[in-house]
Every structure is written in C-alpha cells, then in structure tokens.
Amino acid sequence: MKIKLPIGTVLVIVLLAVLLTFQMTYLATSNKYSQKLAEITAQTNAYRKLASVDEIVRSLYIGEIDEAALSDSIIMGYMRGLGDKYSTYMNAERFKELMRDENADLVGIGILVIYNAEYGAIEIAGVMPDSPALEAGLLPGDLIVRVGDEYVSDLGYYVAIEKMRGEAGTVAEFTVMRPAGDGFFDEIEFTITRRHVTEQTVMYHRYLTEDGTVTDIGIIKILQFDAKTPQQFIAAVDELTREGVDKLVFDVRYNPGGELDSITEILDYLLPEGPIIRAVDRNGKWDTIYSNASSIDLPMAVLVNGSTASAAELFTSALRDYGKAVVVGTRTFGKGTMQSVIPLDDGSAISISTRMYYPPFSDNYEGVGIAPDIVVEMADEVKHINIYKINDWQDTQLQAAIEALMSLESISADNEP
C-alpha cells in the first residue's frame, strides 16, 4: 500500500533534512575553527608575552645585549620547553661541527655515549679498544657531568658532546661521576689527550673456555651502528662460519644505537622476508621497511643491558620477533624515537623527535625498554671492570647466553627423527 504525502509536507521534510545537514556541517566546521583559533590564541599569547618581556628588558636593563646569544638562548629554551630530552638546538658553529664527514678518521678520546636524562649527563655507554679513554680508565656507566667548567645540564647534550671533540693533540678536560654503590658516586676529573682512533664498530672471536678450549660458538660485539658497521658485521659472520661456528652470540651491551640505514642492512642480512622496521609520524602515517628472503639460519642469542639503546634495541626486538634469538641480560634503555636534524636559514639547526620506531611485530619500547627472556645481572666481582678486560668465563651474562644456546641445541637434537 502506497502512502501519498501532500507536496507541502514533502517540502517541509526536505527543508528539515537540508537544515539538519547544514547544522551538522556548521558544528563540525565551528569546532574545528574554535580548536584552531585556540591554538593561534595560545601562540599569540606566547609571542605577546615574549615581546612584553623584551620591551621591559630593553627599556630597563643596564647591561649590553648580545643579540646573537639572546636569539640562540630563546630558541634553545623553546626546544627545552617541549619536554623532549632528545630535542635540542645547535647554533651554526655547533651544527657545522656535527656535520663533519662521518667517514673521516675519528678524532677524540674513543667513547660511545648516550644521554642520561635522570642526571642531565653524558653517560658513557662504551669505551673503544686501543683508545685514550680505555688507557685513562674510563668505564661504561661513568657519567660526564662537566666539560671544562661548564655543566652538561646547562650546555645541553649535543653542545656538550661537541665540546668533548677536538683536534688530535688537544686536551679534553671533564668531570665524571662514577657509581660507587648504594646511590653514591665518586667524582673523578680526567685530562685526556685526543688522538686518531681506529673506528672498529664490530669485534668478534670464538668463545674460549677457561682451560683455553676453542668452541663452535661465535661472539660478535657490536659497539654501535654506523656506516661501516654492516660491512664489518657481515665479514665477522662470514669468517666465523668459515671456521666452523654454528651458534652466534650478538653482544649489544653498551651499544647506544646509530644510523637507520646501518641497522636496516644488518637486519636484512639476518632475517627472512617480511617487515623489519616500522615507523609512525605525528599524523599516524606508517612506513615499513622490509627484508628479502635470504637470511642466516643459526641458533642466536643477544646480550643486552641498561645501556643498550635505540637501534640496538630495534636489533634485539627484531631478532626476537622472528624467533631467531633468545635475549639475555638486563632491561634495556628504552629509546624508541627517531630524531630529525633540520637546518635553519642562518646555518643553525634543530634536532627534534619526529617518529616512533616499532619492531616488526611487537610494541614500541620508548621509556620502558626491552625485558630479556633470561634476566641475568653481571657478577659483582666484575661489574666495575671494563667489559673489554673481562674474560669470557668471567662474564656471567655471556655464560647464561651460551647455556641457553646449548639448551636450544639439545632440544633440537631431541626432536630429530
């Protein structure tokens, strides 16, 4: 049965529908406009407040104003105001130094570092072999709190790092706070002459038992991930497997991370076809990097600790996500953000966090770190000895990793037909 409506009623219904649609569109647009207006108002208030302070200072301040220093300080304060420990500002001089050719010979004291937000300090994550830092007695875990007479917390992380650098033959003077147990620190001053340091980011050997027996387990220590690391890493795996190694331990303790291209190439070499790195920006746009089909099919373990950070955490998570490695040690640092360095017109630059990194399948680890499959602390008697000076059989974390690999081998043998 059809119901006929008078034309006037139909027109009223149509008008009501149009009006309702208009109101909904208006409300959505109005809300969006109000939100944008609130943002503009907040920005305008901030600029107005700064302009007011500037006017007061210029009318009353009895000293001279260094315009360049004032401008740098304002931008530096803005970056600090973000509350992001990895965002910073570099003036033109500092940025130029930062962008020096990374493939040139490394000149310095030979340390790998991360930022320690708790103490506003430079934390030594690793000490390079055959370096002035190793000879002077610097240890992983040492906190550089002053460079010269200036505090790292005042300078900012990147500026303090640049002050640590210098020409070969010049002297680096800085103050370290060394953990002494129970929350106490020893204050130690260092004066170290800079020199050229061989940048070997990968070291490897076959595991030796206490009686000197050579085993079929290969130990590969990755100090950091830079442009040279993939070539050195692949060469290490190739050499060890040629010698008959059939199990691998990757040591990324005290590894502060490094370059995206470096970690991508290494994971592509190790993992089968599939995603290896995911990243998301502020707008929710995802980018995924994939591995090809070739991979390394050997039992693996990864050694980690609280100074395993950034790309080293991504390396660890990716291997575990694919079931390729057991993770041994202590919870990692927890840096899952990517920073972008953006040059400004006057030659200066800002570094800001622009993406969150994700492993192939698991969650981001920013601020929480990665919990090992097997939690093992370093033995007290060797905890404060430089890791390069500890023998394999003294390294309790390494011992636990080897035991885990031997267990996997035993299970595999039991399951063979």
C-alpha positions as CSV (number, residue, x, y, z in Angstrom):
1,M,0.0,0.0,0.0
2,K,1.5,3.3,-1.1
3,I,1.0,6.5,1.1
4,K,0.8,9.8,-0.7
5,L,2.1,12.8,1.1
6,P,1.0,16.4,0.3
7,I,3.6,18.4,-1.6
8,G,3.8,20.8,1.2
9,T,4.7,18.1,3.7
10,V,7.4,16.8,1.4
11,L,8.9,20.2,1.0
12,V,9.0,20.6,4.8
13,I,10.8,17.3,5.2
14,V,13.3,18.2,2.6
15,L,14.0,21.6,4.2
16,L,14.4,20.0,7.6
17,A,16.9,17.5,6.1
18,V,18.8,20.3,4.5
19,L,18.8,22.3,7.7
20,L,19.9,19.4,9.8
21,T,22.8,18.7,7.3
22,F,23.8,22.3,7.4
23,Q,23.7,22.4,11.2
24,M,25.9,19.3,11.4
25,T,28.4,20.7,8.9
26,Y,28.4,24.0,10.7
27,L,29.0,22.4,14.1
28,A,31.9,20.3,12.7
29,T,33.4,23.4,11.0
30,S,32.8,25.5,14.0
31,N,34.5,23.1,16.4
32,K,37.5,22.8,14.0
33,Y,37.7,26.6,13.7
34,S,37.4,27.0,17.5
35,Q,40.2,24.5,18.1
36,K,42.4,26.2,15.5
37,L,41.6,29.6,17.0
38,A,42.5,28.4,20.5
39,E,45.9,27.2,19.1
40,I,46.5,30.5,17.4
41,T,45.5,32.4,20.5
42,A,47.9,30.3,22.7
43,Q,50.7,31.0,20.2
44,T,49.8,34.7,20.0
45,N,49.8,34.9,23.8
46,A,53.2,33.3,24.0
47,Y,54.6,35.8,21.4
48,R,52.9,38.7,23.1
49,K,54.4,37.7,26.4
50,L,57.9,37.4,24.9
51,A,57.5,40.8,23.2
52,S,56.4,42.3,26.5
53,V,59.5,40.9,28.3
54,D,61.7,42.1,25.5
55,E,60.3,45.6,25.7
56,I,60.8,45.7,29.5
57,V,64.3,44.4,29.3
58,R,65.4,46.8,26.6
59,S,63.9,49.8,28.5
60,L,65.4,49.0,31.9
61,Y,68.3,46.6,31.6
62,I,71.6,48.3,32.4
63,G,73.9,45.8,30.5
64,E,74.5,45.3,26.8
65,I,72.5,42.7,24.9
66,D,74.3,40.2,22.7
67,E,71.6,39.8,20.1
68,A,73.1,36.5,18.7
69,A,73.4,34.9,22.1
70,L,69.9,36.1,23.0
71,S,68.4,34.6,19.8
72,D,70.2,31.3,20.4
73,S,69.1,31.2,24.0
74,I,65.4,31.9,23.1
75,I,65.4,29.0,20.6
76,M,67.2,26.7,23.0
77,G,64.6,27.5,25.7
78,Y,61.8,26.8,23.2
79,M,63.3,23.3,22.4
80,R,63.8,22.6,26.1
81,G,60.2,23.6,26.7
82,L,59.0,20.7,24.6
83,G,59.9,18.4,27.4
84,D,61.6,16.0,25.0
85,K,65.0,15.0,26.2
86,Y,66.2,14.3,22.7
87,S,65.2,17.7,21.1
88,T,67.8,20.4,21.0
89,Y,69.1,23.5,19.2
90,M,72.5,23.9,17.6
91,N,73.9,27.2,16.6
92,A,75.7,27.5,13.2
93,E,79.1,26.7,14.6
94,R,78.0,23.6,16.5
95,F,75.9,22.3,13.6
96,K,78.9,22.7,11.2
97,E,81.0,20.6,13.6
98,L,78.2,18.0,13.9
99,M,78.0,17.6,10.1
100,R,81.7,16.9,9.6
101,D,82.4,14.0,7.3
102,E,81.4,10.9,9.4
103,N,83.6,8.7,7.2
104,A,86.7,10.6,8.1
105,D,89.2,9.3,10.7
106,L,87.7,9.6,14.2
107,V,89.5,12.0,16.4
108,G,88.7,12.2,20.1
109,I,89.1,10.0,23.2
110,G,87.2,7.0,21.9
111,I,83.9,6.7,23.8
112,L,80.4,5.8,22.9
113,V,77.7,7.8,24.7
114,I,74.0,8.1,25.4
115,Y,72.0,10.8,27.2
116,N,71.2,10.2,30.9
117,A,68.1,12.2,31.5
118,E,67.9,11.4,35.2
119,Y,71.2,13.3,35.9
120,G,71.3,15.5,32.8
121,A,74.6,14.0,31.9
122,I,76.5,12.2,29.2
123,E,76.6,8.6,30.0
124,I,79.5,6.5,28.7
125,A,77.9,3.5,27.0
126,G,81.1,2.0,25.7
127,V,84.9,2.6,25.5
128,M,86.6,1.8,22.2
129,P,89.5,-0.6,22.2
130,D,93.0,0.9,21.9
131,S,91.7,4.3,22.8
132,P,92.9,7.2,25.1
133,A,89.7,6.7,27.1
134,L,90.5,3.0,27.7
135,E,94.0,3.8,28.7
136,A,92.8,6.6,31.1
137,G,90.5,4.2,32.9
138,L,87.0,5.4,31.8
139,L,84.3,2.8,32.3
140,P,80.9,2.2,30.8
141,G,78.3,3.7,33.2
142,D,80.5,6.7,34.0
143,L,78.5,10.0,33.9
144,I,80.2,13.0,32.4
145,V,78.6,15.9,34.3
146,R,81.0,18.7,33.5
147,V,83.0,19.6,30.4
148,G,85.7,22.0,31.4
149,D,83.9,24.3,33.9
150,E,80.5,24.0,32.3
151,Y,77.8,21.6,33.4
152,V,76.3,19.3,30.8
153,S,72.8,20.1,32.1
154,D,73.4,23.7,31.3
155,L,75.1,23.2,27.9
156,G,72.6,20.7,26.6
157,Y,73.6,17.2,25.4
158,Y,74.7,17.9,21.8
159,V,76.6,21.1,22.7
160,A,78.4,19.2,25.4
161,I,79.2,16.4,23.0
162,E,80.8,18.9,20.6
163,K,82.9,20.4,23.4
164,M,84.3,16.9,24.0
165,R,85.6,16.8,20.5
166,G,88.7,18.5,19.2
167,E,91.8,18.2,17.1
168,A,94.4,15.4,17.6
169,G,96.9,16.5,20.2
170,T,94.5,18.8,22.1
171,V,93.3,18.0,25.6
172,A,89.8,17.1,26.8
173,E,89.1,18.1,30.4
174,F,85.9,16.8,32.0
175,T,84.5,15.6,35.3
176,V,82.9,12.2,35.8
177,M,80.6,10.8,38.4
178,R,81.2,7.1,38.8
179,P,78.6,4.9,40.6
180,A,80.0,3.6,43.9
181,G,77.0,1.6,45.1
182,D,74.0,2.4,47.3
183,G,73.3,5.6,45.3
184,F,76.7,7.2,45.9
185,F,79.1,8.4,43.3
186,D,82.8,9.1,43.2
187,E,83.8,12.4,41.5
188,I,86.8,11.9,39.1
189,E,88.5,14.6,37.0
190,F,90.0,13.5,33.7
191,T,92.5,15.2,31.4
192,I,92.9,13.1,28.2
193,T,94.8,14.0,25.1
194,R,92.8,13.4,21.9
195,R,94.1,11.4,19.0
196,H,93.0,9.4,16.0
197,V,91.0,6.3,17.0
198,T,90.5,3.3,14.7
199,E,86.8,3.2,14.3
200,Q,86.1,-0.6,14.6
201,T,82.5,-1.0,15.5
202,V,82.4,-4.8,15.3
203,M,84.7,-7.2,17.1
204,Y,84.5,-11.0,17.1
205,H,86.1,-14.2,18.3
206,R,85.3,-17.8,19.0
207,Y,84.3,-18.5,22.6
208,L,87.1,-19.8,24.8
209,T,86.6,-21.9,27.8
210,E,88.6,-21.3,31.0
211,D,91.1,-24.0,30.0
212,G,91.6,-22.4,26.6
213,T,89.4,-24.7,24.5
214,V,88.1,-23.2,21.3
215,T,84.4,-23.8,20.8
216,D,81.9,-23.6,17.9
217,I,80.2,-20.5,19.4
218,G,81.0,-17.2,17.8
219,I,80.8,-13.9,19.9
220,I,80.2,-10.8,17.9
221,K,80.3,-7.5,19.8
222,I,78.6,-4.5,18.0
223,L,79.8,-1.2,19.6
224,Q,77.4,1.0,17.6
225,F,75.6,1.1,14.2
226,D,77.3,3.4,11.8
227,A,78.0,3.4,8.0
228,K,80.9,1.0,8.4
229,T,79.1,-1.5,10.7
230,P,77.2,-3.6,8.1
231,Q,80.4,-4.5,6.2
232,Q,82.3,-5.3,9.4
233,F,79.4,-7.3,10.7
234,I,78.9,-9.4,7.6
235,A,82.6,-10.0,7.4
236,A,82.6,-11.2,11.0
237,V,79.7,-13.7,10.4
238,D,81.3,-15.0,7.3
239,E,84.7,-15.5,8.9
240,L,83.3,-17.3,12.0
241,T,81.1,-19.6,9.9
242,R,84.0,-20.5,7.7
243,E,85.9,-21.5,10.9
244,G,83.0,-23.9,11.8
245,V,81.0,-21.7,14.2
246,D,77.4,-22.9,14.3
247,K,76.0,-20.7,17.1
248,L,76.2,-16.9,17.5
249,V,76.0,-14.5,20.4
250,F,75.5,-10.9,19.5
251,D,76.7,-8.5,22.3
252,V,75.0,-5.1,22.1
253,R,75.6,-4.2,25.7
254,Y,76.6,-0.5,26.0
255,N,75.6,0.0,22.3
256,P,73.9,3.4,22.1
257,G,72.4,2.8,18.7
258,G,73.2,4.7,15.5
259,E,72.0,5.0,11.9
260,L,68.8,3.7,10.4
261,D,70.5,2.5,7.1
262,S,73.1,0.6,9.1
263,I,70.6,-1.3,11.2
264,T,68.4,-1.9,8.2
265,E,71.2,-3.5,6.2
266,I,72.2,-5.8,9.1
267,L,68.6,-6.9,9.8
268,D,68.0,-7.6,6.1
269,Y,71.1,-9.8,6.2
270,L,69.9,-11.8,9.2
271,L,66.1,-12.0,8.8
272,P,63.8,-13.7,6.3
273,E,61.4,-12.0,4.0
274,G,59.0,-9.7,5.9
275,P,58.8,-6.4,7.8
276,I,61.9,-5.5,9.9
277,I,61.3,-1.9,10.9
278,R,58.1,0.2,11.3
279,A,57.9,3.9,11.9
280,V,54.9,6.2,12.5
281,D,54.8,10.0,12.4
282,R,52.6,12.5,14.3
283,N,49.9,12.2,11.7
284,G,49.6,8.4,12.1
285,K,51.4,7.8,8.8
286,W,53.2,4.4,8.8
287,D,56.3,3.5,6.9
288,T,57.6,-0.1,6.8
289,I,61.0,-1.4,5.7
290,Y,61.1,-5.0,4.5
291,S,63.7,-7.7,4.4
292,N,64.3,-10.0,1.4
293,A,64.1,-13.8,1.5
294,S,67.7,-14.6,2.3
295,S,68.6,-15.0,6.0
296,I,71.1,-16.6,8.5
297,D,69.7,-19.8,10.0
298,L,71.8,-20.4,13.1
299,P,70.9,-20.5,16.8
300,M,71.4,-17.0,18.1
301,A,71.4,-15.1,21.4
302,V,71.6,-11.3,22.1
303,L,73.2,-9.8,25.2
304,V,71.7,-6.6,26.5
305,N,71.8,-4.2,29.5
306,G,70.6,-0.9,30.6
307,S,72.9,0.9,28.1
308,T,71.5,-1.0,25.1
309,A,69.6,1.8,23.3
310,S,67.8,2.9,20.2
311,A,68.9,1.0,17.1
312,A,70.5,-1.7,19.3
313,E,67.1,-2.2,20.9
314,L,65.5,-2.4,17.5
315,F,68.1,-5.0,16.5
316,T,67.2,-7.0,19.6
317,S,63.4,-6.8,19.2
318,A,63.5,-7.7,15.5
319,L,65.5,-10.9,16.1
320,R,63.2,-11.9,18.9
321,D,60.0,-11.0,16.9
322,Y,61.1,-13.6,14.3
323,G,62.0,-16.2,16.9
324,K,65.6,-16.0,15.8
325,A,67.3,-15.2,19.1
326,V,67.0,-15.5,22.8
327,V,67.6,-12.3,24.7
328,V,69.8,-12.4,27.8
329,G,70.9,-9.8,30.3
330,T,69.0,-6.9,31.9
331,R,66.3,-4.5,30.8
332,T,67.4,-2.1,28.0
333,F,67.5,1.7,28.0
334,G,64.2,2.4,26.3
335,K,64.7,4.8,23.3
336,G,62.1,4.2,20.6
337,T,62.1,7.6,18.9
338,M,63.8,8.9,15.8
339,Q,65.3,12.4,15.7
340,S,65.4,14.6,12.5
341,V,68.1,17.3,12.2
342,I,66.5,20.3,10.4
343,P,68.8,23.1,9.2
344,L,67.7,26.7,9.6
345,D,68.3,29.6,7.3
346,D,71.2,31.1,9.3
347,G,73.2,27.8,9.3
348,S,72.0,26.7,12.7
349,A,69.7,23.6,13.2
350,I,67.2,22.0,15.4
351,S,67.0,18.3,16.3
352,I,63.5,17.1,17.1
353,S,61.8,13.7,17.6
354,T,59.7,13.1,14.5
355,R,58.9,9.4,14.5
356,M,58.3,6.4,16.8
357,Y,60.1,3.2,15.9
358,Y,58.5,-0.1,16.1
359,P,60.0,-3.6,15.7
360,P,58.5,-5.9,13.1
361,F,55.6,-7.2,15.2
362,S,55.9,-6.1,18.8
363,D,55.3,-2.8,20.6
364,N,57.4,0.3,20.8
365,Y,59.8,0.3,23.8
366,E,60.1,4.1,24.4
367,G,60.5,4.8,28.1
368,V,60.1,1.1,29.1
369,G,63.0,-0.8,27.4
370,I,63.0,-4.4,26.5
371,A,62.8,-7.1,29.1
372,P,65.1,-10.0,28.4
373,D,63.9,-13.6,28.1
374,I,66.6,-14.6,30.6
375,V,67.3,-11.9,33.2
376,V,70.9,-12.1,34.5
377,E,73.0,-9.5,36.3
378,M,76.7,-9.2,35.8
379,A,78.6,-10.7,38.8
380,D,79.6,-8.2,41.5
381,E,83.3,-9.1,41.3
382,V,83.5,-7.9,37.6
383,K,80.7,-5.4,37.5
384,H,83.0,-2.4,37.7
385,I,85.7,-3.8,35.4
386,N,85.8,-2.5,31.8
387,I,83.9,-5.1,29.7
388,Y,86.8,-5.4,27.3
389,K,89.0,-6.7,30.1
390,I,86.7,-9.4,31.2
391,N,87.4,-13.0,30.1
392,D,84.6,-15.0,28.5
393,W,84.3,-17.3,31.5
394,Q,84.1,-14.4,34.0
395,D,81.1,-12.9,32.1
396,T,78.0,-14.2,33.8
397,Q,75.7,-12.8,31.2
398,L,77.6,-14.4,28.4
399,Q,77.7,-17.7,30.3
400,A,73.9,-17.6,30.6
401,A,73.5,-16.9,26.8
402,I,75.8,-19.8,26.0
403,E,73.8,-22.1,28.3
404,A,70.6,-21.0,26.6
405,L,72.1,-21.8,23.1
406,M,73.3,-25.2,24.3
407,S,69.8,-25.9,25.6
408,L,68.3,-25.0,22.3
409,E,70.7,-27.3,20.5
410,S,69.8,-30.1,22.9
411,I,66.1,-29.6,22.3
412,S,66.7,-29.6,18.6
413,A,68.7,-32.8,18.7
414,D,66.0,-34.5,20.8
415,N,63.4,-33.6,18.2
416,E,65.3,-35.0,15.3
417,P,63.7,-38.2,13.8
